[in-house]
Amino acid sequence: MYRSNERLIIFDADGTIVDAFSAIDQTFSKHGMELGALERFQKRRNLFKYMGGLKEFPFNLKQQLGKQSRKKLLATLTDVYRNHAQLYPGVADLIRTLIAATGIRVGLVTRNITNEPELTLRILLARHDIDLDAMDYMAHVPLGQEKTAAFRAARKSFDINPARSFACGDEHKDFAAAVAAGMHPFIVSYGFEDYTRLTRKFEVPEDVISQTPQDLCTRVLHALDIQAGDVSGLASPLHGANMAPLQSRRD
């Protein structure tokens, strides 16, 4: 039925492999605003995530009014992502290992809101010795659109069995999109939504949730039959548009 016997794994960027909260927090600080604590950030509805909680909201709203203010904020966020943002501990080694592995397609799906998001992620990944062109698929999904189509497009572009496909994300919508695309979900609770919100509010099964980057790396390696010893750095503690398939350089 399927032409390929390969496996596919797609990573969400912000909050799953990239420490987006720290980057956003640093950006807000540069503009004299406060984002609030990670625990509070994870509990907010999407509309208010980037405006702070009840304590920070009035001042932040005043600071962000006007096109020029928002333009400056976006420019700072872009600079922070490109020059300072970090991947979570162990993730860079994991991705490099997966890219080098035989029979595994690796992709990236993102809603990153910086200027020229693909270039932003290319620069960020390059600082971690990851070549975006070495990955097999890249899609930027506009805000408000589900990732299901991007997940499905990646899978179909390589004619891979859904049962051999995996999608990693940090929000309940990522879980729903993966299931809708017929893929196995890996969900993390250290990104944009916490464990309680994922399990109690949205009923994401706890069995598919990783609570630390180390846990995610271990689960992914096990699922793809790769020895944990092949990836270094897993003991590190937790710190804080248009779809366009990339040409694989491993064909």
Sine and cosine of phi, psi and omega as CSV:
sin_phi,cos_phi,sin_psi,cos_psi,sin_omega,cos_omega
0.00,0.00,-0.64,0.77,-0.01,-1.00
-0.93,-0.37,0.70,-0.71,-0.05,-1.00
-0.93,0.36,-0.52,0.86,-0.11,-0.99
-0.96,-0.29,0.58,-0.81,0.15,-0.99
-0.98,-0.21,0.18,0.98,-0.01,-1.00
-0.96,0.29,0.19,-0.98,0.13,-0.99
-0.91,-0.42,0.38,-0.92,-0.07,-1.00
-0.76,-0.65,0.69,-0.72,0.12,-0.99
-0.72,-0.69,0.79,-0.62,-0.01,-1.00
-0.91,-0.41,0.76,-0.65,0.03,-1.00
-0.96,-0.29,0.72,-0.70,0.27,-0.96
-0.96,0.26,0.50,-0.86,-0.06,-1.00
-1.00,0.05,-0.96,0.29,-0.14,-0.99
-0.93,0.36,0.85,-0.53,0.05,-1.00
1.00,0.02,-0.23,0.97,0.02,-1.00
-0.95,-0.30,-0.81,0.59,0.08,-1.00
-0.93,-0.36,-0.42,0.91,0.00,-1.00
-0.97,-0.25,0.73,-0.68,0.06,-1.00
-0.97,0.26,0.98,0.21,-0.09,-1.00
-0.93,0.37,-0.59,0.81,-0.04,-1.00
-0.85,0.52,-0.72,0.69,-0.01,-1.00
-0.89,0.46,-0.62,0.79,0.01,-1.00
-0.92,0.40,-0.68,0.73,0.01,-1.00
-0.92,0.38,-0.68,0.74,0.01,-1.00
-0.87,0.49,-0.68,0.73,0.01,-1.00
-0.90,0.43,-0.63,0.78,0.02,-1.00
-0.90,0.44,-0.73,0.69,0.02,-1.00
-0.86,0.51,-0.68,0.73,-0.03,-1.00
-0.87,0.49,-0.62,0.78,0.01,-1.00
-0.90,0.43,-0.36,0.93,-0.01,-1.00
-0.95,-0.31,0.31,0.95,0.08,-1.00
0.95,0.32,0.43,0.91,0.00,-1.00
-0.89,-0.46,0.24,-0.97,0.03,-1.00
-0.83,-0.56,0.68,-0.74,0.01,-1.00
-1.00,-0.04,-0.42,0.91,-0.08,-1.00
1.00,-0.06,0.04,-1.00,-0.04,-1.00
-0.96,0.27,0.43,-0.90,0.01,-1.00
-0.83,0.55,-0.68,0.73,-0.05,-1.00
-0.86,0.50,-0.62,0.79,0.03,-1.00
-0.97,0.25,-0.62,0.78,0.02,-1.00
-0.85,0.53,-0.68,0.73,-0.05,-1.00
-0.92,0.40,-0.40,0.92,-0.07,-1.00
-1.00,-0.01,-0.20,0.98,-0.06,-1.00
-0.97,0.23,0.46,-0.89,0.13,-0.99
-0.95,0.32,0.43,-0.90,-0.09,-1.00
-0.80,0.61,-0.61,0.79,-0.06,-1.00
-0.87,0.49,-0.53,0.85,-0.11,-0.99
-0.96,-0.29,-0.05,1.00,-0.08,-1.00
-0.81,0.58,-0.70,0.71,-0.12,-0.99
-1.00,-0.07,0.14,0.99,0.01,-1.00
-0.94,-0.34,-0.01,1.00,-0.05,-1.00
1.00,0.08,0.12,-0.99,0.02,-1.00
-1.00,0.06,-0.26,-0.97,-0.04,-1.00
-0.85,0.53,-0.57,0.82,-0.02,-1.00
-0.94,0.35,-0.67,0.74,-0.11,-0.99
-1.00,-0.05,-0.37,0.93,-0.18,-0.98
-0.81,0.58,-0.79,0.61,-0.08,-1.00
-0.84,0.54,-0.73,0.68,-0.02,-1.00
-0.93,0.36,-0.68,0.73,0.00,-1.00
-0.88,0.47,-0.65,0.76,0.00,-1.00
-0.88,0.48,-0.69,0.73,0.02,-1.00
-0.88,0.47,-0.65,0.76,-0.03,-1.00
-0.93,0.37,-0.49,0.87,-0.10,-1.00
-1.00,-0.08,-0.07,1.00,0.01,-1.00
-0.92,0.40,0.66,-0.75,0.04,-1.00
0.99,-0.13,0.62,-0.79,-0.05,-1.00
-0.89,0.46,-0.63,0.78,-0.04,-1.00
-0.92,0.40,-0.62,0.78,0.03,-1.00
-0.90,0.44,-0.71,0.71,0.01,-1.00
-0.91,0.41,-0.59,0.81,0.01,-1.00
-0.90,0.43,-0.68,0.73,0.02,-1.00
-0.92,0.40,-0.65,0.76,0.02,-1.00
-0.88,0.47,-0.68,0.73,0.00,-1.00
-0.92,0.40,-0.62,0.79,0.03,-1.00
-0.90,0.43,-0.65,0.76,0.03,-1.00
-0.92,0.39,-0.69,0.73,0.03,-1.00
-0.86,0.51,-0.67,0.75,0.03,-1.00
-0.88,0.48,-0.71,0.71,0.01,-1.00
-0.89,0.45,-0.68,0.73,0.00,-1.00
-0.89,0.46,-0.71,0.70,0.01,-1.00
-0.87,0.49,-0.72,0.70,-0.11,-0.99
-0.95,0.30,-0.53,0.85,-0.13,-0.99
-0.92,-0.39,-0.26,0.97,-0.09,-1.00
-0.73,-0.69,-0.47,0.88,-0.08,-1.00
-0.86,0.50,0.52,-0.85,-0.08,-1.00
-0.85,-0.53,0.49,-0.87,0.23,-0.97
-0.98,0.21,0.47,-0.88,0.05,-1.00
-0.90,0.43,0.46,-0.89,-0.03,-1.00
-0.81,0.59,0.74,-0.67,0.05,-1.00
1.00,0.03,-0.34,0.94,-0.12,-0.99
-0.94,0.34,-0.64,0.76,0.00,-1.00
-0.87,0.50,-0.71,0.71,0.03,-1.00
-0.89,0.46,-0.64,0.77,0.02,-1.00
-0.87,0.49,-0.76,0.65,-0.05,-1.00
-0.91,0.42,-0.67,0.74,0.03,-1.00
-0.88,0.47,-0.63,0.77,0.02,-1.00
-0.90,0.43,-0.67,0.74,-0.01,-1.00
-0.92,0.39,-0.64,0.77,0.03,-1.00
-0.88,0.47,-0.62,0.79,-0.04,-1.00
-0.98,0.19,-0.30,0.95,-0.08,-1.00
-0.95,0.32,0.52,-0.86,0.03,-1.00
-0.99,0.14,0.70,-0.71,0.11,-0.99
0.99,0.17,0.26,0.97,0.02,-1.00
-0.82,-0.57,0.84,-0.55,0.10,-1.00
-1.00,-0.06,0.70,-0.72,-0.06,-1.00
-0.84,-0.54,0.76,-0.65,-0.01,-1.00
-0.71,-0.70,0.14,-0.99,-0.03,-1.00
-0.68,-0.73,0.77,-0.63,0.08,-1.00
-0.83,-0.56,0.73,-0.68,-0.12,-0.99
-0.57,-0.82,0.46,-0.89,0.20,-0.98
-0.92,-0.40,0.37,0.93,-0.05,-1.00
-0.75,0.67,0.74,-0.67,-0.13,-0.99
-0.96,-0.28,0.27,0.96,0.04,-1.00
-0.96,0.27,0.15,-0.99,0.10,-0.99
-0.92,0.39,0.73,-0.69,-0.02,-1.00
0.73,0.68,0.92,0.38,-0.13,-0.99
-0.84,0.54,-0.57,0.82,0.02,-1.00
-0.91,0.42,-0.67,0.74,0.05,-1.00
-0.90,0.43,-0.64,0.77,0.03,-1.00
-0.85,0.53,-0.75,0.66,-0.02,-1.00
-0.94,0.35,-0.55,0.84,0.04,-1.00
-0.87,0.49,-0.70,0.71,-0.01,-1.00
-0.93,0.37,-0.69,0.72,0.01,-1.00
-0.87,0.49,-0.74,0.67,-0.01,-1.00
-0.91,0.42,-0.59,0.81,0.00,-1.00
-0.88,0.47,-0.55,0.84,0.05,-1.00
-0.92,0.40,-0.31,0.95,0.04,-1.00
-0.96,-0.29,0.35,0.94,0.05,-1.00
0.87,0.49,0.62,0.79,0.09,-1.00
-0.86,-0.52,0.82,-0.57,0.01,-1.00
-1.00,-0.04,0.90,-0.45,-0.01,-1.00
-0.85,0.52,-0.54,0.84,0.00,-1.00
-0.93,0.36,-0.29,0.96,0.04,-1.00
-0.99,0.17,-0.21,0.98,0.06,-1.00
-0.99,0.12,0.32,-0.95,-0.14,-0.99
-1.00,-0.09,-0.26,0.97,-0.09,-1.00
-0.39,-0.92,0.64,-0.77,0.05,-1.00
-0.60,-0.80,0.76,-0.65,0.05,-1.00
-0.65,-0.76,0.74,-0.68,0.13,-0.99
-0.98,-0.22,0.88,-0.47,-0.05,-1.00
-0.98,-0.20,0.85,-0.52,0.00,-1.00
-0.88,0.48,0.48,-0.88,0.06,-1.00
-0.84,0.54,0.66,-0.75,0.01,-1.00
1.00,-0.09,-0.26,0.97,0.04,-1.00
-0.98,-0.19,0.57,-0.82,0.03,-1.00
-0.98,0.22,0.36,-0.93,-0.01,-1.00
-1.00,0.01,-0.06,1.00,-0.06,-1.00
-0.81,0.59,-0.74,0.67,-0.04,-1.00
-0.88,0.47,-0.62,0.79,0.01,-1.00
-0.93,0.37,-0.67,0.74,0.05,-1.00
-0.87,0.49,-0.73,0.68,-0.04,-1.00
-0.91,0.40,-0.63,0.77,0.01,-1.00
-0.89,0.45,-0.65,0.76,0.03,-1.00
-0.88,0.47,-0.73,0.68,-0.02,-1.00
-0.89,0.45,-0.71,0.71,-0.05,-1.00
-0.95,0.33,-0.50,0.87,-0.02,-1.00
-0.90,0.44,-0.42,0.91,0.03,-1.00
-0.94,-0.35,0.05,1.00,0.02,-1.00
0.81,0.59,0.79,0.61,-0.05,-1.00
-0.97,-0.25,0.67,-0.74,0.03,-1.00
-0.85,0.53,0.76,-0.66,0.03,-1.00
-0.82,0.58,-0.53,0.85,-0.01,-1.00
-0.93,0.36,-0.23,0.97,0.03,-1.00
-0.94,-0.33,0.38,0.92,-0.08,-1.00
-0.84,-0.54,0.59,-0.81,-0.06,-1.00
-0.70,-0.72,0.57,-0.82,0.06,-1.00
-0.73,-0.68,0.75,-0.66,-0.04,-1.00
-0.94,-0.35,0.78,-0.63,0.01,-1.00
-0.49,-0.87,0.04,-1.00,-0.08,-1.00
-0.81,-0.59,0.20,0.98,0.01,-1.00
-0.72,-0.69,0.35,-0.94,0.00,-1.00
-0.88,0.48,-0.50,0.87,0.03,-1.00
-0.93,0.38,-0.50,0.86,0.06,-1.00
-0.93,0.37,-0.62,0.78,0.06,-1.00
-0.88,0.47,-0.75,0.66,-0.01,-1.00
-0.89,0.46,-0.64,0.76,-0.01,-1.00
-0.92,0.40,-0.65,0.76,0.02,-1.00
-0.90,0.44,-0.72,0.69,0.00,-1.00
-0.89,0.46,-0.67,0.74,-0.01,-1.00
-0.90,0.44,-0.48,0.88,0.02,-1.00
-1.00,0.02,0.04,1.00,0.02,-1.00
0.98,0.20,0.35,0.94,-0.07,-1.00
-0.95,-0.32,0.43,-0.90,0.05,-1.00
-0.97,0.23,0.78,-0.63,-0.02,-1.00
-1.00,-0.02,0.68,-0.73,0.27,-0.96
-0.93,-0.36,0.89,-0.46,-0.02,-1.00
-0.89,-0.45,0.65,-0.76,0.01,-1.00
-0.92,-0.40,0.50,-0.87,-0.04,-1.00
-0.92,-0.39,0.31,0.95,0.04,-1.00
-0.96,-0.28,0.09,1.00,-0.04,-1.00
-0.98,-0.18,-0.88,-0.48,-0.12,-0.99
-1.00,0.10,-0.25,0.97,0.06,-1.00
-0.70,-0.71,0.66,-0.75,-0.06,-1.00
-1.00,0.03,0.08,-1.00,-0.10,-1.00
-0.87,0.49,-0.71,0.71,-0.03,-1.00
-0.90,0.44,-0.70,0.72,0.00,-1.00
-0.89,0.45,-0.67,0.74,-0.02,-1.00
-0.90,0.43,-0.72,0.69,-0.11,-0.99
-0.99,0.13,-0.68,0.74,-0.10,-0.99
-1.00,0.06,-0.68,0.74,-0.04,-1.00
-0.99,0.17,-0.64,0.77,-0.11,-0.99
-0.92,-0.40,0.00,1.00,0.10,-0.99
0.83,0.55,0.61,0.79,0.15,-0.99
-0.96,0.29,0.79,-0.61,-0.04,-1.00
-0.86,0.51,0.75,-0.66,-0.02,-1.00
-0.89,0.46,-0.40,0.92,-0.03,-1.00
-0.90,0.45,-0.38,0.92,-0.05,-1.00
-0.97,-0.25,0.11,0.99,-0.08,-1.00
-0.98,-0.18,0.76,-0.64,0.13,-0.99
-0.97,-0.24,0.77,-0.64,-0.08,-1.00
-1.00,-0.08,-0.14,0.99,0.07,-1.00
-0.63,-0.78,0.36,-0.93,0.09,-1.00
-0.86,0.52,-0.59,0.81,0.02,-1.00
-0.87,0.49,-0.67,0.74,0.02,-1.00
-0.89,0.46,-0.69,0.73,0.03,-1.00
-0.87,0.49,-0.74,0.67,-0.02,-1.00
-0.86,0.52,-0.69,0.72,-0.01,-1.00
-0.90,0.45,-0.70,0.72,0.00,-1.00
-0.89,0.45,-0.70,0.71,-0.02,-1.00
-0.90,0.44,-0.71,0.70,0.00,-1.00
-0.87,0.49,-0.68,0.73,0.00,-1.00
-0.91,0.42,-0.70,0.72,-0.02,-1.00
-0.89,0.45,-0.53,0.85,-0.04,-1.00
-0.99,-0.17,0.22,0.98,0.08,-1.00
0.86,0.52,0.67,0.75,0.06,-1.00
-0.92,-0.39,0.73,-0.68,-0.02,-1.00
-0.92,0.39,0.69,-0.73,-0.01,-1.00
-0.86,0.51,-0.49,0.87,-0.01,-1.00
-0.92,0.39,-0.23,0.97,0.01,-1.00
-0.97,0.23,-0.20,0.98,-0.03,-1.00
-0.85,-0.53,0.82,-0.57,0.03,-1.00
-1.00,-0.02,0.30,-0.96,0.12,-0.99
1.00,0.09,0.14,0.99,-0.07,-1.00
-0.96,0.26,-0.22,0.97,0.00,-1.00
-1.00,0.05,0.00,1.00,-0.01,-1.00
-0.90,0.43,0.65,-0.76,0.00,-1.00
-0.97,0.25,0.32,-0.95,0.01,-1.00
-0.95,0.30,0.81,-0.58,0.21,-0.98
-0.96,-0.27,0.38,-0.92,0.03,-1.00
-0.31,0.95,0.00,0.00,0.00,0.00
0.00,0.00,-0.99,-0.16,-0.11,-0.99
-0.74,-0.67,0.66,-0.75,0.00,-1.00
-0.98,0.20,0.69,-0.73,-0.03,-1.00
-0.56,-0.83,1.00,-0.07,0.04,-1.00
-0.86,0.51,0.68,-0.74,0.05,-1.00
-1.00,0.00,0.55,-0.83,0.08,-1.00
-0.93,0.38,0.79,-0.62,0.02,-1.00
-0.95,0.31,0.66,-0.75,0.06,-1.00
-0.99,-0.14,0.22,0.97,0.00,-1.00
-0.89,-0.45,0.18,0.98,0.01,-1.00
-0.92,0.39,0.00,0.00,0.00,0.00
